[in-house]
Amino acid sequence: MSSAFWKIFRKSGQTFANLQKLKTKTQSYNNVRGFYRHQALYGAIQINMPALSPTMTEGTIVKWYKKEGDPIAPGDALCDIQTDKAVMAMETEEEGILAKIIMPDNSKDVKLGTLIALIVEEGDDWKNVTVPDVSSSPAPDTPSQPAPEVSQTVAPSGGSVPGIEIKMPALSPTMTEGTIVKWYKEEGDVVAPGDVLCDIQTDKAVVAMETEEEGILAKILKPGNSENVVLGDLIALIVEEGADWKDVMIPGTTVAPPSAVPSAPQAISAESVVSTQTPIASSIGHITSGIVHGVGPAVRTLIDNYAIKLEDLRGTGPNGYLLKGDVLEWIRTKNLTPVTHAVEPPPQVSAPPPTTVAPPPRVPGQGYVDIPNSSVRSIIAKRLSESKITSPHSYTSIECKVTKAAQLRKKLLKEGTKVSMNDFIIKAVAVALQRVPEMNIVWEGDNPVQLQDIDISVAVATDSGLITPIVKNASGLGVEQISHNVKELAVKAREGKLQPQEFQGGSFTISNLGMFGVAEFTAVINPPQANIMAVGSSRLVLGTDNTPEPVLTVTLSSDARVVDQLLASQFLEAFKAILENPMLMLTSLPPRKRQVDTA
């Protein structure tokens, strides 16, 4: 058979015995046969009900934003899911076509892990996707196929007292695994609802895990500093008060059994087929004058392992094609055993006499240190890469004189109120968003949504990576209160003590590198937001009366799909006016009527 056919055939995971059972379509033109994939060869990515809150066990699919046949990309919101806490959007990390929605709108009480949708690769016939039957497993195709191995269950260990299982929770929507940093409770300690059991490092921050159970912490199965603990893994056991916690029973696990008897080499199964159509040569695996033309790797391996003569074999496939089942039938009929091929030992070579080699001279700068990448930095890199790919970034800059803001800050400092220039910038952004509300926008799936609340995300650098805690309702706070909130959030961020609601969400982000002497820079939009402002350091320039004035440059990065240059310019114009005249921060400005670009 042609190499193209074998590439497709091996990826399909099928065998020669059941190839004839597939209803493949063929066409013949000038003795050339074309092979088209049957739906049984299609591979689909399964989308299961995720854990969107630490205590979620089931959920309701409220609404699908995508319909069958729609193309999807990483970061797209597929549907809204009602958890035990709130309605949350479920994003996908896959790319392809949404082929099948198994759980439609308003599907209630869907258990975690339940199959809810299927995705296929672009170009695949999504209408003919095969929905897997999880209730049953396929039977062997032929008697020659070995029976499928059955997984074995390891019996519970430990004592006889049953315990309440505590598993690794989902402490952020994008979390897939975590690190148990530290346990606050020890084995034998009494626990009550609301008690903090341990700190868990998620893909966002270190979050305290509270318990909803009451009893005694009987067994810690994942100690402190346990890394890469997958969601749902058992981490601890709790028993009721009064029970013998030292005699707790550790639940068993299910593992695959070891192979009892070595079998003949089998064909290698692989992922699903990726090509939709491949022509195949007309001479496929038939025997002519004792020579096998284009037989597959499984047939060749069997012939070699059992030292079978080609002229003794007879193919039963179409046009005398040799099938794997033909070879297995011959082996079974003749009661053959694998032949051990003798391996000729390598010639003995006498070792050369040892010689003393002087070490190479040390050259400065040749050493290096491997630095492991944290899960937080990996997630940040992934999200920002997706942002640059999916969001067309548009950049707009403006210079602002901060003379009056600097004078007001000095006056407040003399009166004992410690505020920074960044606090004035946050307040100016919040008031500007009131003035130009079209900028207070985020994405929900494929739809932009204008928010009523003005929540400003402030970028904070930590040892584990960048995080953006949120100043809630910034437009309704004074500069002094904003300063207090920012300081409190920054401390919690650096200590890894932020709660999910303190860094998830926000409608606009500010990234300030001015304190490091950076004159100006551009920032990457933080999805699902549509805007981020990069703030540079202030510098002295000569004013109109030849007196030096402090000036800083801000650069706005906007998602060009929803924010055009005119809207961005109107926002920066409003921001500049407010920052240069701090008294405007104390007034309630009406929304500006959007101008029409007549250029």
N, C-alpha and C positions, 0 to 999 in steps of 0.2 A: 504494500500500500504506500501511497505517497507520504512524504514527511509531513505535509500540511494536514492530512487526515489524522495521522497519529498524534499530532499536537492537539487537535481538537478532541480526539477520542480519549487520550489520557487525561485531559483536563475535565472531561465529563464525568469521570469516576465510574464509567460503565465497564462491563466485561464482555468478552466475546459471546459468552453463553446467552446474555440477555440482549445483545445488540440486535438479534433478529426479531426480538419482541417489540422493539421500538418502531412506531409507525412513522418512519422517516420517509420523506418525499424525495423522489428522484426524477430527473429528467435526462434524456439522452439526446445529444446533438453531436453528429459525426463521431459516434462511439466514445464520447466523453461523458462521464457520469458526474452529475452535480449533487452534492450532499447538503441538505438543509436541516438545521437543528430542529429537533422535535422539542415540544415544551418540557419534556422530561429532562432535557439536557440543560435547561435554563437554570442559572444560579441566581438566587435573590437574597438580598440583605434583609434580615428580619429586624423589625423595629418592635421592641417590647415596652410594656408599661414601665416607666422609670420611677425611681424613688425621688420625689421632689421636695420632701421634707423628712426630718429625722424620724418622725413617728408614723409616717405614711405606710399603710399596708394595702390600700386599694384606692382607686380614684375614679372620677367620672370624666369622660371625654366630652367637654362642653361643645366645642366647635372645631371643625377642621378648616384651616386656612388654605390648604392645598387640596386639589381634587385629583382623582385618578388620571394619569397621563401628564400631569404637570411636571416640568423639570424642577429639580431642587438642587441647592448648593449648601455647603457648610455654613451654618449660622442662620439658615432660614427657619422660621417658626412654622412647625407643621400643624400644631393644634393647641388649644387651651385645655388644661387639665385641672379639674377641681380636686385639690388635695384635702387633707384634714385641716389645713391652715388657710389656704386662699386659692384663688384661680391663678395658675401660672402657665406661661407659654413654654411649650416643649420645643427646643431647637434640635436640629439634626446636625451631625458631623459628617454625614455621607453626601455623596454627589451622584446624581443619576435621575431616574424617572420614578415618581410615586406610582407604582403599578397596581397596588391593591390596598384598599382601606378595609380592614377586617372588622374593626370596631367603629361604627359610624357615630355621628353626633348623638349626644345624650345617652351614650352607653354608660350605665351605672355599675358601680361595685366591680370594677375591673381590677383583678388582683395584680400585684407587682410581678413583673416578668411575663405577663400574658402577651401573646402576639397580637399587635394592633394594626400593623401595616407591613407591606413589602415594598422594597425598592430594587429596581434593576438598573443596569448600566445603560447609558445613553446609546441608542441604536438598537437595543434589544426590543423584541416584540412584547411590550408590556401587557398587551391585552391577553396574551396566552401564558401569563405567569402561573406557575403551579403553586397552589396553596398547600403548604406542608400539613400532613395529618399527624398531629402530635399524640393522638390517642392510640395509635397502633404503629408497629414497625413492620417494614416489608419482609416478606418471607424469602428464603433463598431461591435463586432463579433456577438452579439445576441441582440434581443430587450430587454433582461433582463439587459444588461449592461447599466450603467448610461452614459449619453452623456458626452464627455470630456469637462472639463471646459475651457472656452475661456478667455485668459488673457485680462485684462482691461488696457486701456491707460489713464493715468492721463493727464488731459488737461494742456496746458501750463499755467504758472502762471506769475505774474508780469505785465508788460505793454504791449505795442503793437508794439514796435520797434524791428524788427528781428536783431539778432546778429550773428557774426561769432563765431563758437564754437572752443574753445581751449581745446584739450584733453591731457591726460597724455601720453607723447611720450615714445618711446623705446630708451633710451639713451645708452644702451649697448646690445649686442646680446643675453645675458642671462637674461635680466631684465624682470620680470613679474609684479612687483609692485614697488612703490617708495614712498618716503616721501618728501613732499613739506617743505623744511627747512625755506625758507624766501622769501617773495615777495619784489621785488625792485620797483615795480610800485603799485600805489594805484588806487582805483576806481575813474574815472574821469581824469586820466593822459593820455596824448597823447602818442601814441606808433608809432614806425616806424620800417620798416624791419631792423633786426640786433640788435634791443634793447633787453637787457636781462630782461625777465619778472620775473623770480624767480630762486632760487637754488633748485635742486632736488637731493635727496640722492638715488642713484641707488644701485645695489648689488655690485658695484665696488668702487664708489667714489661719491663725491658731484659734480654735473655737472650743469653749468648754462644753462637754457633753453632760447633760443632766439626765437623771433617771426619773421615770414615772412609777417605779416599783417600790415596794416596801418590803424590808426583810433584812437578810444578812448577805453581804458579799462573800460568797463561798469559794469561788475560784476565779483567778485572773489567768486567762489563757493567752493573752497577748500582753507581755509586760511593757514597761516604759521603753521608748526608742524603737518599738516595733515598726518597721517601715513597710510601705507598699501593701498595706492591709486592704484587701478588696472589699467593696461594699457588700454587706450581708455576711461577712465572715464572723464566726463566733469569737467574741473577745472576752466574755466573762459569764459567770453563772451566779444567780441569786436564789437563796432558799428562804422559806418562811421563818419568821422568828420562832425560836423554840426547837427548830429542827437541828439535827447534828450536821452542821455545815461542813465539817471535816470529812463526812461520809457522802459528799455529793457525787452524783453519777454524771460522768462526762459523756455526752451523746456520741454515738458512733458516727462514722463517715462512710461514704461510698467511694470505692476505688476500683480501678480496672484490674482484673486478675492477670497474673503473669502467664505467659504462654506455657502450657504443660508439655507439648511435644513440638519440636521444631518442624515446620512444614516447608514445603517447596516454596521457592520465591514466588511472590504474587505480583501482579501488575500494580503499579503505583497509582493511587487515586490522587486527584488534585482539585483545584478550584473549578468553578463553573466555566463553561465555554464563553469566550469573549468575541469570537468572530461569528458573523451571522451567516456566512456562506463561503464554502471553499470547494473548488473543483478537485476531483480525484481522478487519478489515472485509471484507465480501464483494466490494467493488469494489477489485481490486488490479491497478493498472497496465494497464488496457485502454483503448483509444482510443475516444472517443465524440465525433463532430462535430469531429474535429481537435484535441481537447484530451486531454493525457495526465494521468490521475488517479493521483497517488501513486507515480510511478515513482521508482526509487532514484537515489542521487547519481551512480553510475557511468553510468547511462543518460542522465541529464540532462546530465552533463558531455560525453559523446560527442556528443549532439545539438547542444550549443552549440558545441563545438570544430570540428565539421565542417559547421555551418550546414545541418543536414538538416531538410527540411520534414516535419512530423509526419504529414501526410496520405499521404506516400509510404511510410511504414513499415507493416509488417504483423506483428502479434505472433503467435508460434507457441506461446506458453504456454497453459495451461488457460484456457478462455473468452476467448481472444484476448489474454492478458496479454503485454505487451511485455517481452522479455528482452534482456539485454545482448548475448547471442549474435546476436539478430536485428539489432541495430544494427551490430555488427562485420561480419556477413555483408553487409549493405547497403554498408558502407564498402569492403569488399573487392571486391564486385561492380562498384561504380561507380568503383573506383580513386580514391577521394577523398583529399584531403590536408587537413591542419588549416588552418583559416582564421585568419589573424592579425588580431586585432581592433585597429583603430586606437585609440590612446589620445590623447584631446584634451589638448594641453599646457595647464597652468594659466595663467590670464591673468597677464601681467607687471604687477607692482606695483612702483612706484618706491619705493626704500628711503627711509624718513624720514631727515631730517638727523640726524647723530649728536648726542646730547646727553650732557652730563656729569652723571652721577648720583653723588651723594655716597654713600660706603659706609655701610651701616647701623651704628649705634653698637654697640660690643661689649657683650654682656650676659654677665656671669659665669655659668658653669655650663651653657652651651649646647653645649659641645664633648663629644665622646665618642671612644672608641678601640675599634675592632673587635678582639675577643680570639678567636682561633681555638680551637675546642674540640678537645682532644686525643682520640685514639681511646680512651685509657684512661678518661677521664671520660665519654665517650659510652657505653662498655660498662657502666661503673658505674651510670650513670643508667638504662640499659635494664634491668639485672639487678634494681636496687632497685624500679623500677616494676613489674616482673613479680612481685617478691616481695610488694608491697603488694596486688596484684590477686589472686594465687593463694593467698596464705597469710593466713588471718584472724588478725590480730595481737591478742593478749591481753596486757594490761599489769598487772604486780604490782610494788609498791614496798615497801621496808622500810628502816628506819634502823638503822645499826650504830654502836655506840660503839667507837672505835679507840684508846682510852687505852692498853691493854696492848700493842697492836701498835706504837703510836708509841714507847712506852718501850723495847720490845725493839729497835726500829730504831735509836734513839739509842745504845743499848748496843753494838750491832753496829758502828755508825759509829765509836765511840770505839776499838774493837778493830781498825779498819781494813777492815771489811767493808762495802762500799757497796751498800746495797739501798734500794729505794724502797717506798712504801706499795703501789704497783701490783703489786710482786712478791709481797707478802703476799696481795693480793686474788687473784692468779692461783693461788697455792697453795691458798687457801681454797676457790676454785671447784673445783679439781681434787679436793680431799678431799670436798667436798660432793657431787660427782658420784659418788664412790665410795659415799657414804652413800645417795644417791638415784639409782641407776643408770638408772632409767627416763627421766631427763633427758638422758642421754648418747646422743642419738638423732639420726639424719639420715634423709633421704629417698633411696630408690633407686627411681626411677620413681614408681609410685603406692603403694609400700609403705614404711612406716617401718621402720628397722633400728636396733636397739640395739647400739652398739659396745662392744667390750671395752677398747680403748685409749682413753685420755683425752688427746686432743690439743687444746690451747687455742689458738684463733686470737686474735691481739692486733692491734687496729686501729692502723695507723701512717700518719700523714699525710705525703705526699711532694709534691714540686712538680707531679708529673703526676696526682696523685689519691690516693685512699685505697687501701691494700692491707693484707691481713691475713696476715702471716707466722705460722707455727705453732710453738708450743712443744710438741714431741713428748714424750709420756709425762710430762706435767706432774705427775701424781700420784706418780711415782717419783723426782722431783727435789727437792732441798732449795731453800730460798728463795735461797741464794747462787748456786746453779747456774742457777735460773730467771732471776735478775737478769743473769747473764753471757750466757745464751742470748738474752734479749730485747734486750740492748744490741747484740749481734752481728747479730741479724736486722734491727734497726732501721737500723743503719748500711748494711747491704747493700741494704735496701729503698730508702733515700734515694739511694743511689748507683746504683740500678737493677741490682744484681748478684744478685738472688735467683734461685735455680733453681726450676723449676716445682714440684718436690716440696717446696719450702720454703713455698709459699703455696697449694697446691691440696690441699683436704681439710679436716681439722679437724672436731671434734665440737661445739664450743661457742665462741662469740666474746665477747670483752670489749672494750668501747669506753670509754675513760677520758678525760673532758674536765675532770677536777677540777683539773689543773694550770693551766687557763685561767680558773679562778674560776667555772666553771659549777656552779650549785648542784645541779641535777638535769635530766635530759632523757630522751627516749625514742629508741631506735635501731631501725633497720629490720633485720629478720632477713636473714642472709646465706645464701641457698639453696646447697646442699640441707640446711643445718642447720635446726634447729627452735627455737633459742634464741639470744638475744644479751643481754648484761647491760650497761647503761649506768651508769657510775660518775660521781658528782658530786664536788664538792670538800668537804673537811671544814670544819666550822664549830663554834664553841664554844657549848655550851648548858649551862645550870645542871643539875647532877646532883641526886640525892636529898639529898645533904648540902650543897647550895648551893655546890658547887665547880664551876668550868667544866670540861667534858669535850668532847673533839673527837668529833663525830658526822658521819657522811656518809650520803647516801641513794643507794641503788642501785635501778634500775628494770629489771625483767626483761621483755623482749618475747618472747612464746612463740607458737608456731603452735598455735592452738586446736584444730586437727584431731587433734593427738596429745598435747598438754599442756593439761590442764584446770586450773582455778583451784586445786583442792586440791593437785595435784601441784606446781604452781608455788609454792604457799605452803609446802609441806614442804621444797622445795629451799631457798627463801630462809631458812627457819627454821634449817636445817642450816648454811647459809653464815654467817648471823649468829652462831650459836654458835661456829663455828670461828674467824671473824675476831676476835671479842671475846675469845677464849681461844686465843692462838697456840700454846699447848702442845698443843692438839688436832691441830695440823698434823703433829706428830711421831708420832702414833699411827695405827694402821690400824683404821678404824672399820668395823664390819660394816654391810651394807646394812640400811636401815631398812624395817620392814614397813609397807606402805602402809596408811594409815588409810582408813576408809570414811566418806564424807560423809553424816551423818545429818540435816543441816539440811533 
